[in-house]
Amino acid sequence: PSAVPPQTGPRSTTAQPLSPSTRTSLVNRLEQDCFKHLWSIHKPNRMFRRLETVARVRVHRSGQIQFAGISRSSGETRMDEAVRLTVERATCRIPLPPGARDFEDVDIHFILLP
């Protein structure tokens, strides 16, 4: 019987989920650097009550972001559509830290006050 040669080169590491503080930092950067300006353009006008839509955003290791759906609808089609457009049109890149998984899904809250 032949022996298995010892592994050479770097050891494979298991990707880890983001820590709570890193996840919070990622959400804050997305809100401020990616969505704040676009939201001011796309948000609906003339709403007569407070509305909140929660968007699921997928952040890839490379920093690419994509719309992954609505986690919680406001119940107002114009509001939800404005959130979708805001996320889809964002062009920023916020790479995940070394050792992170291939992507992370985070929830971003969009609030519209009357």
Phi and psi in radians as a Rosetta constraint file:
Dihedral C 1 N 2 CA 2 C 2 CIRCULARHARMONIC -1.613 0.35
Dihedral N 2 CA 2 C 2 N 3 CIRCULARHARMONIC 2.553 0.35
Dihedral C 2 N 3 CA 3 C 3 CIRCULARHARMONIC -1.455 0.35
Dihedral N 3 CA 3 C 3 N 4 CIRCULARHARMONIC 2.605 0.35
Dihedral C 3 N 4 CA 4 C 4 CIRCULARHARMONIC -1.339 0.35
Dihedral N 4 CA 4 C 4 N 5 CIRCULARHARMONIC 2.218 0.35
Dihedral C 4 N 5 CA 5 C 5 CIRCULARHARMONIC -1.122 0.35
Dihedral N 5 CA 5 C 5 N 6 CIRCULARHARMONIC 2.590 0.35
Dihedral C 5 N 6 CA 6 C 6 CIRCULARHARMONIC -1.109 0.35
Dihedral N 6 CA 6 C 6 N 7 CIRCULARHARMONIC 2.600 0.35
Dihedral C 6 N 7 CA 7 C 7 CIRCULARHARMONIC -1.226 0.35
Dihedral N 7 CA 7 C 7 N 8 CIRCULARHARMONIC 2.319 0.35
Dihedral C 7 N 8 CA 8 C 8 CIRCULARHARMONIC -2.025 0.35
Dihedral N 8 CA 8 C 8 N 9 CIRCULARHARMONIC 2.819 0.35
Dihedral C 8 N 9 CA 9 C 9 CIRCULARHARMONIC 1.500 0.35
Dihedral N 9 CA 9 C 9 N 10 CIRCULARHARMONIC -3.056 0.35
Dihedral C 9 N 10 CA 10 C 10 CIRCULARHARMONIC -1.184 0.35
Dihedral N 10 CA 10 C 10 N 11 CIRCULARHARMONIC 2.520 0.35
Dihedral C 10 N 11 CA 11 C 11 CIRCULARHARMONIC -1.329 0.35
Dihedral N 11 CA 11 C 11 N 12 CIRCULARHARMONIC 2.522 0.35
Dihedral C 11 N 12 CA 12 C 12 CIRCULARHARMONIC -1.328 0.35
Dihedral N 12 CA 12 C 12 N 13 CIRCULARHARMONIC 2.410 0.35
Dihedral C 12 N 13 CA 13 C 13 CIRCULARHARMONIC -1.973 0.35
Dihedral N 13 CA 13 C 13 N 14 CIRCULARHARMONIC 2.597 0.35
Dihedral C 13 N 14 CA 14 C 14 CIRCULARHARMONIC -1.457 0.35
Dihedral N 14 CA 14 C 14 N 15 CIRCULARHARMONIC 2.275 0.35
Dihedral C 14 N 15 CA 15 C 15 CIRCULARHARMONIC -1.150 0.35
Dihedral N 15 CA 15 C 15 N 16 CIRCULARHARMONIC 2.473 0.35
Dihedral C 15 N 16 CA 16 C 16 CIRCULARHARMONIC -1.953 0.35
Dihedral N 16 CA 16 C 16 N 17 CIRCULARHARMONIC 2.578 0.35
Dihedral C 16 N 17 CA 17 C 17 CIRCULARHARMONIC -1.171 0.35
Dihedral N 17 CA 17 C 17 N 18 CIRCULARHARMONIC 2.758 0.35
Dihedral C 17 N 18 CA 18 C 18 CIRCULARHARMONIC -1.174 0.35
Dihedral N 18 CA 18 C 18 N 19 CIRCULARHARMONIC 2.531 0.35
Dihedral C 18 N 19 CA 19 C 19 CIRCULARHARMONIC -1.213 0.35
Dihedral N 19 CA 19 C 19 N 20 CIRCULARHARMONIC 2.785 0.35
Dihedral C 19 N 20 CA 20 C 20 CIRCULARHARMONIC -0.979 0.35
Dihedral N 20 CA 20 C 20 N 21 CIRCULARHARMONIC -0.694 0.35
Dihedral C 20 N 21 CA 21 C 21 CIRCULARHARMONIC -1.237 0.35
Dihedral N 21 CA 21 C 21 N 22 CIRCULARHARMONIC -0.647 0.35
Dihedral C 21 N 22 CA 22 C 22 CIRCULARHARMONIC -1.179 0.35
Dihedral N 22 CA 22 C 22 N 23 CIRCULARHARMONIC -0.687 0.35
Dihedral C 22 N 23 CA 23 C 23 CIRCULARHARMONIC -1.102 0.35
Dihedral N 23 CA 23 C 23 N 24 CIRCULARHARMONIC -0.766 0.35
Dihedral C 23 N 24 CA 24 C 24 CIRCULARHARMONIC -1.084 0.35
Dihedral N 24 CA 24 C 24 N 25 CIRCULARHARMONIC -0.731 0.35
Dihedral C 24 N 25 CA 25 C 25 CIRCULARHARMONIC -1.099 0.35
Dihedral N 25 CA 25 C 25 N 26 CIRCULARHARMONIC -0.727 0.35
Dihedral C 25 N 26 CA 26 C 26 CIRCULARHARMONIC -1.079 0.35
Dihedral N 26 CA 26 C 26 N 27 CIRCULARHARMONIC -0.811 0.35
Dihedral C 26 N 27 CA 27 C 27 CIRCULARHARMONIC -1.063 0.35
Dihedral N 27 CA 27 C 27 N 28 CIRCULARHARMONIC -0.777 0.35
Dihedral C 27 N 28 CA 28 C 28 CIRCULARHARMONIC -1.063 0.35
Dihedral N 28 CA 28 C 28 N 29 CIRCULARHARMONIC -0.752 0.35
Dihedral C 28 N 29 CA 29 C 29 CIRCULARHARMONIC -1.138 0.35
Dihedral N 29 CA 29 C 29 N 30 CIRCULARHARMONIC -0.711 0.35
Dihedral C 29 N 30 CA 30 C 30 CIRCULARHARMONIC -1.057 0.35
Dihedral N 30 CA 30 C 30 N 31 CIRCULARHARMONIC -0.818 0.35
Dihedral C 30 N 31 CA 31 C 31 CIRCULARHARMONIC -1.075 0.35
Dihedral N 31 CA 31 C 31 N 32 CIRCULARHARMONIC -0.809 0.35
Dihedral C 31 N 32 CA 32 C 32 CIRCULARHARMONIC -1.413 0.35
Dihedral N 32 CA 32 C 32 N 33 CIRCULARHARMONIC -0.792 0.35
Dihedral C 32 N 33 CA 33 C 33 CIRCULARHARMONIC -1.534 0.35
Dihedral N 33 CA 33 C 33 N 34 CIRCULARHARMONIC -0.465 0.35
Dihedral C 33 N 34 CA 34 C 34 CIRCULARHARMONIC -1.863 0.35
Dihedral N 34 CA 34 C 34 N 35 CIRCULARHARMONIC -0.738 0.35
Dihedral C 34 N 35 CA 35 C 35 CIRCULARHARMONIC -1.884 0.35
Dihedral N 35 CA 35 C 35 N 36 CIRCULARHARMONIC -0.380 0.35
Dihedral C 35 N 36 CA 36 C 36 CIRCULARHARMONIC -0.990 0.35
Dihedral N 36 CA 36 C 36 N 37 CIRCULARHARMONIC -0.907 0.35
Dihedral C 36 N 37 CA 37 C 37 CIRCULARHARMONIC -1.171 0.35
Dihedral N 37 CA 37 C 37 N 38 CIRCULARHARMONIC -0.816 0.35
Dihedral C 37 N 38 CA 38 C 38 CIRCULARHARMONIC -1.088 0.35
Dihedral N 38 CA 38 C 38 N 39 CIRCULARHARMONIC -0.641 0.35
Dihedral C 38 N 39 CA 39 C 39 CIRCULARHARMONIC -1.112 0.35
Dihedral N 39 CA 39 C 39 N 40 CIRCULARHARMONIC -0.652 0.35
Dihedral C 39 N 40 CA 40 C 40 CIRCULARHARMONIC -1.125 0.35
Dihedral N 40 CA 40 C 40 N 41 CIRCULARHARMONIC -0.429 0.35
Dihedral C 40 N 41 CA 41 C 41 CIRCULARHARMONIC -1.468 0.35
Dihedral N 41 CA 41 C 41 N 42 CIRCULARHARMONIC -0.751 0.35
Dihedral C 41 N 42 CA 42 C 42 CIRCULARHARMONIC -1.619 0.35
Dihedral N 42 CA 42 C 42 N 43 CIRCULARHARMONIC -0.293 0.35
Dihedral C 42 N 43 CA 43 C 43 CIRCULARHARMONIC -1.081 0.35
Dihedral N 43 CA 43 C 43 N 44 CIRCULARHARMONIC 2.522 0.35
Dihedral C 43 N 44 CA 44 C 44 CIRCULARHARMONIC -1.245 0.35
Dihedral N 44 CA 44 C 44 N 45 CIRCULARHARMONIC 2.643 0.35
Dihedral C 44 N 45 CA 45 C 45 CIRCULARHARMONIC -1.703 0.35
Dihedral N 45 CA 45 C 45 N 46 CIRCULARHARMONIC 2.852 0.35
Dihedral C 45 N 46 CA 46 C 46 CIRCULARHARMONIC 1.000 0.35
Dihedral N 46 CA 46 C 46 N 47 CIRCULARHARMONIC 0.847 0.35
Dihedral C 46 N 47 CA 47 C 47 CIRCULARHARMONIC -1.651 0.35
Dihedral N 47 CA 47 C 47 N 48 CIRCULARHARMONIC 2.462 0.35
Dihedral C 47 N 48 CA 48 C 48 CIRCULARHARMONIC -1.835 0.35
Dihedral N 48 CA 48 C 48 N 49 CIRCULARHARMONIC 0.092 0.35
Dihedral C 48 N 49 CA 49 C 49 CIRCULARHARMONIC -2.577 0.35
Dihedral N 49 CA 49 C 49 N 50 CIRCULARHARMONIC 2.859 0.35
Dihedral C 49 N 50 CA 50 C 50 CIRCULARHARMONIC -1.208 0.35
Dihedral N 50 CA 50 C 50 N 51 CIRCULARHARMONIC 2.307 0.35
Dihedral C 50 N 51 CA 51 C 51 CIRCULARHARMONIC -2.203 0.35
Dihedral N 51 CA 51 C 51 N 52 CIRCULARHARMONIC 2.547 0.35
Dihedral C 51 N 52 CA 52 C 52 CIRCULARHARMONIC -2.446 0.35
Dihedral N 52 CA 52 C 52 N 53 CIRCULARHARMONIC 2.246 0.35
Dihedral C 52 N 53 CA 53 C 53 CIRCULARHARMONIC -2.106 0.35
Dihedral N 53 CA 53 C 53 N 54 CIRCULARHARMONIC 2.388 0.35
Dihedral C 53 N 54 CA 54 C 54 CIRCULARHARMONIC -1.920 0.35
Dihedral N 54 CA 54 C 54 N 55 CIRCULARHARMONIC 2.076 0.35
Dihedral C 54 N 55 CA 55 C 55 CIRCULARHARMONIC -1.736 0.35
Dihedral N 55 CA 55 C 55 N 56 CIRCULARHARMONIC 2.422 0.35
Dihedral C 55 N 56 CA 56 C 56 CIRCULARHARMONIC -1.574 0.35
Dihedral N 56 CA 56 C 56 N 57 CIRCULARHARMONIC 2.167 0.35
Dihedral C 56 N 57 CA 57 C 57 CIRCULARHARMONIC -2.083 0.35
Dihedral N 57 CA 57 C 57 N 58 CIRCULARHARMONIC 2.266 0.35
Dihedral C 57 N 58 CA 58 C 58 CIRCULARHARMONIC -1.720 0.35
Dihedral N 58 CA 58 C 58 N 59 CIRCULARHARMONIC 2.150 0.35
Dihedral C 58 N 59 CA 59 C 59 CIRCULARHARMONIC -1.909 0.35
Dihedral N 59 CA 59 C 59 N 60 CIRCULARHARMONIC 2.064 0.35
Dihedral C 59 N 60 CA 60 C 60 CIRCULARHARMONIC -1.475 0.35
Dihedral N 60 CA 60 C 60 N 61 CIRCULARHARMONIC 2.778 0.35
Dihedral C 60 N 61 CA 61 C 61 CIRCULARHARMONIC -0.916 0.35
Dihedral N 61 CA 61 C 61 N 62 CIRCULARHARMONIC -0.651 0.35
Dihedral C 61 N 62 CA 62 C 62 CIRCULARHARMONIC -1.242 0.35
Dihedral N 62 CA 62 C 62 N 63 CIRCULARHARMONIC -0.246 0.35
Dihedral C 62 N 63 CA 63 C 63 CIRCULARHARMONIC 1.858 0.35
Dihedral N 63 CA 63 C 63 N 64 CIRCULARHARMONIC -0.202 0.35
Dihedral C 63 N 64 CA 64 C 64 CIRCULARHARMONIC -1.102 0.35
Dihedral N 64 CA 64 C 64 N 65 CIRCULARHARMONIC 2.430 0.35
Dihedral C 64 N 65 CA 65 C 65 CIRCULARHARMONIC -2.057 0.35
Dihedral N 65 CA 65 C 65 N 66 CIRCULARHARMONIC 2.639 0.35
Dihedral C 65 N 66 CA 66 C 66 CIRCULARHARMONIC -2.583 0.35
Dihedral N 66 CA 66 C 66 N 67 CIRCULARHARMONIC 2.654 0.35
Dihedral C 66 N 67 CA 67 C 67 CIRCULARHARMONIC -1.252 0.35
Dihedral N 67 CA 67 C 67 N 68 CIRCULARHARMONIC 2.223 0.35
Dihedral C 67 N 68 CA 68 C 68 CIRCULARHARMONIC -2.052 0.35
Dihedral N 68 CA 68 C 68 N 69 CIRCULARHARMONIC 0.183 0.35
Dihedral C 68 N 69 CA 69 C 69 CIRCULARHARMONIC 2.149 0.35
Dihedral N 69 CA 69 C 69 N 70 CIRCULARHARMONIC 3.067 0.35
Dihedral C 69 N 70 CA 70 C 70 CIRCULARHARMONIC -1.748 0.35
Dihedral N 70 CA 70 C 70 N 71 CIRCULARHARMONIC 2.112 0.35
Dihedral C 70 N 71 CA 71 C 71 CIRCULARHARMONIC -1.383 0.35
Dihedral N 71 CA 71 C 71 N 72 CIRCULARHARMONIC -0.641 0.35
Dihedral C 71 N 72 CA 72 C 72 CIRCULARHARMONIC -2.553 0.35
Dihedral N 72 CA 72 C 72 N 73 CIRCULARHARMONIC 2.072 0.35
Dihedral C 72 N 73 CA 73 C 73 CIRCULARHARMONIC -1.380 0.35
Dihedral N 73 CA 73 C 73 N 74 CIRCULARHARMONIC 2.629 0.35
Dihedral C 73 N 74 CA 74 C 74 CIRCULARHARMONIC -1.385 0.35
Dihedral N 74 CA 74 C 74 N 75 CIRCULARHARMONIC -0.285 0.35
Dihedral C 74 N 75 CA 75 C 75 CIRCULARHARMONIC 1.549 0.35
Dihedral N 75 CA 75 C 75 N 76 CIRCULARHARMONIC -0.031 0.35
Dihedral C 75 N 76 CA 76 C 76 CIRCULARHARMONIC -2.054 0.35
Dihedral N 76 CA 76 C 76 N 77 CIRCULARHARMONIC 1.992 0.35
Dihedral C 76 N 77 CA 77 C 77 CIRCULARHARMONIC -0.985 0.35
Dihedral N 77 CA 77 C 77 N 78 CIRCULARHARMONIC -0.751 0.35
Dihedral C 77 N 78 CA 78 C 78 CIRCULARHARMONIC -1.069 0.35
Dihedral N 78 CA 78 C 78 N 79 CIRCULARHARMONIC -0.688 0.35
Dihedral C 78 N 79 CA 79 C 79 CIRCULARHARMONIC -1.149 0.35
Dihedral N 79 CA 79 C 79 N 80 CIRCULARHARMONIC -0.873 0.35
Dihedral C 79 N 80 CA 80 C 80 CIRCULARHARMONIC -1.087 0.35
Dihedral N 80 CA 80 C 80 N 81 CIRCULARHARMONIC -0.686 0.35
Dihedral C 80 N 81 CA 81 C 81 CIRCULARHARMONIC -1.159 0.35
Dihedral N 81 CA 81 C 81 N 82 CIRCULARHARMONIC -0.678 0.35
Dihedral C 81 N 82 CA 82 C 82 CIRCULARHARMONIC -1.120 0.35
Dihedral N 82 CA 82 C 82 N 83 CIRCULARHARMONIC -0.673 0.35
Dihedral C 82 N 83 CA 83 C 83 CIRCULARHARMONIC -1.119 0.35
Dihedral N 83 CA 83 C 83 N 84 CIRCULARHARMONIC -0.812 0.35
Dihedral C 83 N 84 CA 84 C 84 CIRCULARHARMONIC -1.014 0.35
Dihedral N 84 CA 84 C 84 N 85 CIRCULARHARMONIC -0.809 0.35
Dihedral C 84 N 85 CA 85 C 85 CIRCULARHARMONIC -1.082 0.35
Dihedral N 85 CA 85 C 85 N 86 CIRCULARHARMONIC -0.718 0.35
Dihedral C 85 N 86 CA 86 C 86 CIRCULARHARMONIC -1.045 0.35
Dihedral N 86 CA 86 C 86 N 87 CIRCULARHARMONIC -0.816 0.35
Dihedral C 86 N 87 CA 87 C 87 CIRCULARHARMONIC -1.221 0.35
Dihedral N 87 CA 87 C 87 N 88 CIRCULARHARMONIC -0.755 0.35
Dihedral C 87 N 88 CA 88 C 88 CIRCULARHARMONIC -1.137 0.35
Dihedral N 88 CA 88 C 88 N 89 CIRCULARHARMONIC -0.521 0.35
Dihedral C 88 N 89 CA 89 C 89 CIRCULARHARMONIC -1.611 0.35
Dihedral N 89 CA 89 C 89 N 90 CIRCULARHARMONIC -0.052 0.35
Dihedral C 89 N 90 CA 90 C 90 CIRCULARHARMONIC -1.200 0.35
Dihedral N 90 CA 90 C 90 N 91 CIRCULARHARMONIC 2.366 0.35
Dihedral C 90 N 91 CA 91 C 91 CIRCULARHARMONIC -2.017 0.35
Dihedral N 91 CA 91 C 91 N 92 CIRCULARHARMONIC 0.111 0.35
Dihedral C 91 N 92 CA 92 C 92 CIRCULARHARMONIC -1.272 0.35
Dihedral N 92 CA 92 C 92 N 93 CIRCULARHARMONIC 2.845 0.35
Dihedral C 92 N 93 CA 93 C 93 CIRCULARHARMONIC -2.280 0.35
Dihedral N 93 CA 93 C 93 N 94 CIRCULARHARMONIC 2.134 0.35
Dihedral C 93 N 94 CA 94 C 94 CIRCULARHARMONIC -2.210 0.35
Dihedral N 94 CA 94 C 94 N 95 CIRCULARHARMONIC 1.640 0.35
Dihedral C 94 N 95 CA 95 C 95 CIRCULARHARMONIC -1.116 0.35
Dihedral N 95 CA 95 C 95 N 96 CIRCULARHARMONIC 2.585 0.35
Dihedral C 95 N 96 CA 96 C 96 CIRCULARHARMONIC -1.340 0.35
Dihedral N 96 CA 96 C 96 N 97 CIRCULARHARMONIC 2.710 0.35
Dihedral C 96 N 97 CA 97 C 97 CIRCULARHARMONIC -1.193 0.35
Dihedral N 97 CA 97 C 97 N 98 CIRCULARHARMONIC 2.783 0.35
Dihedral C 97 N 98 CA 98 C 98 CIRCULARHARMONIC -0.969 0.35
Dihedral N 98 CA 98 C 98 N 99 CIRCULARHARMONIC 2.472 0.35
Dihedral C 98 N 99 CA 99 C 99 CIRCULARHARMONIC 1.519 0.35
Dihedral N 99 CA 99 C 99 N 100 CIRCULARHARMONIC -0.059 0.35
Dihedral C 99 N 100 CA 100 C 100 CIRCULARHARMONIC -1.329 0.35
Dihedral N 100 CA 100 C 100 N 101 CIRCULARHARMONIC 2.872 0.35
Dihedral C 100 N 101 CA 101 C 101 CIRCULARHARMONIC -1.167 0.35
Dihedral N 101 CA 101 C 101 N 102 CIRCULARHARMONIC 3.058 0.35
Dihedral C 101 N 102 CA 102 C 102 CIRCULARHARMONIC -1.078 0.35
Dihedral N 102 CA 102 C 102 N 103 CIRCULARHARMONIC -0.572 0.35
Dihedral C 102 N 103 CA 103 C 103 CIRCULARHARMONIC -2.708 0.35
Dihedral N 103 CA 103 C 103 N 104 CIRCULARHARMONIC 2.795 0.35
Dihedral C 103 N 104 CA 104 C 104 CIRCULARHARMONIC -2.260 0.35
Dihedral N 104 CA 104 C 104 N 105 CIRCULARHARMONIC 2.386 0.35
Dihedral C 104 N 105 CA 105 C 105 CIRCULARHARMONIC -1.734 0.35
Dihedral N 105 CA 105 C 105 N 106 CIRCULARHARMONIC 2.244 0.35
Dihedral C 105 N 106 CA 106 C 106 CIRCULARHARMONIC -2.253 0.35
Dihedral N 106 CA 106 C 106 N 107 CIRCULARHARMONIC 2.693 0.35
Dihedral C 106 N 107 CA 107 C 107 CIRCULARHARMONIC -1.741 0.35
Dihedral N 107 CA 107 C 107 N 108 CIRCULARHARMONIC 2.311 0.35
Dihedral C 107 N 108 CA 108 C 108 CIRCULARHARMONIC -2.045 0.35
Dihedral N 108 CA 108 C 108 N 109 CIRCULARHARMONIC 2.223 0.35
Dihedral C 108 N 109 CA 109 C 109 CIRCULARHARMONIC -1.626 0.35
Dihedral N 109 CA 109 C 109 N 110 CIRCULARHARMONIC 2.195 0.35
Dihedral C 109 N 110 CA 110 C 110 CIRCULARHARMONIC -1.948 0.35
Dihedral N 110 CA 110 C 110 N 111 CIRCULARHARMONIC 2.113 0.35
Dihedral C 110 N 111 CA 111 C 111 CIRCULARHARMONIC -2.081 0.35
Dihedral N 111 CA 111 C 111 N 112 CIRCULARHARMONIC 2.362 0.35
Dihedral C 111 N 112 CA 112 C 112 CIRCULARHARMONIC -2.153 0.35
Dihedral N 112 CA 112 C 112 N 113 CIRCULARHARMONIC 2.095 0.35
Dihedral C 112 N 113 CA 113 C 113 CIRCULARHARMONIC -1.700 0.35
Dihedral N 113 CA 113 C 113 N 114 CIRCULARHARMONIC 2.576 0.35
